Amino acid sequence: MTNTQPYRIKTISDYHQVMGLPKPEHPLISVVNFESITHLPGNKPISIVFDFYSISLKKNFNAKMKYGQQEYDFDEGTMSFISPGQVFGIEVEEGKELTHTGWLLLVHPDFLWNTPLAKTIKKYEYFDYSVHEALFLSDKEEAMIINTMQNIDQEYRSNIDKFSQDVIIAQLELLLTYSERFYNRQFITRKIANHKTLDKLEDILNEYFNSNDIAQKGLPTVQYIAERLNVSPNYLSGMLKTLTGQNTQQHIHDKLIEKAKEKLSTTNMSISEIAYELGFEYPQSFSKLFKTKTNLSPLGFRQSFN
């Protein structure tokens, strides 16, 4: 995959021009059938960054795609979501024409201006997932996504009136909600892989809390855990929330409280010593978190064993 300077595409009109497509029907939104894109600019590996949102449904994609520092071959119906400013790369095997089917929806943030979606679109964490965390669709789910994309396409190509933006925004919100539902389903149906991730998470936390790292470096961060597991922080927290009801930070705190209880009940260390050993700069912060999690102060917990 190329490491050259990313090619920045600021407008949707620029994207159409770069990809050899006709001008978009609207300057701030576009729906593209992937079959109309048959080559990359210069037919060589390229890194791109958009100043707009990209939502794609790809099938039969004969290239490699990279973002979030991960590389992936797409060979079945998958959805991926890219937010403005995120760098991604595409590489087609030398000597081959780019082939893929499916749909691409491009939305400039200005299209969402003065609508509730301008703020709520940021709640959809899958825009920050890595490429290997793409959404894999069942046939039924794929049909629903395609139908919604086609509804947006139909409205996008109709004569613009005062209702056009509202109709497209409503369809876009439906598309995002479907995607969130299907991701939730994916977390559940991929139980074997996800439970292996849970087991690895437990191993990483045990290793960290049983080493000197915690006293020297403080509590492990969500970013650190995600990197060790080779997943994006948002994907990890979303998966854990679905499977266990708790996000990554809560899992870290649970492991911390488990270790704190062990030290409080089996050693004569002072509360301050335990706090420092568990990576807290201030004992008060440790005591506050412990009480929040257990409804007891550290001293109260220790006295319950006497």
PyMOL commands that set and color helices and strands:
alter all, ss='L'
color gray80, all
select helices_A, chain A and resi 12-18+34-36+41-43+109-112+117-123+125-128+131-133+139-156+164-189+191-209+213-217+222-229+233-244+248-266+271-277+283-294+298-303
alter helices_A, ss='H'
color red, helices_A
select strands_A, chain A and resi 7-9+29-33+46-50+53-59+63-67+70-73+78-82+87-92+101-107+135-136
alter strands_A, ss='S'
color yellow, strands_A
deselect
rebuild
show_as cartoon
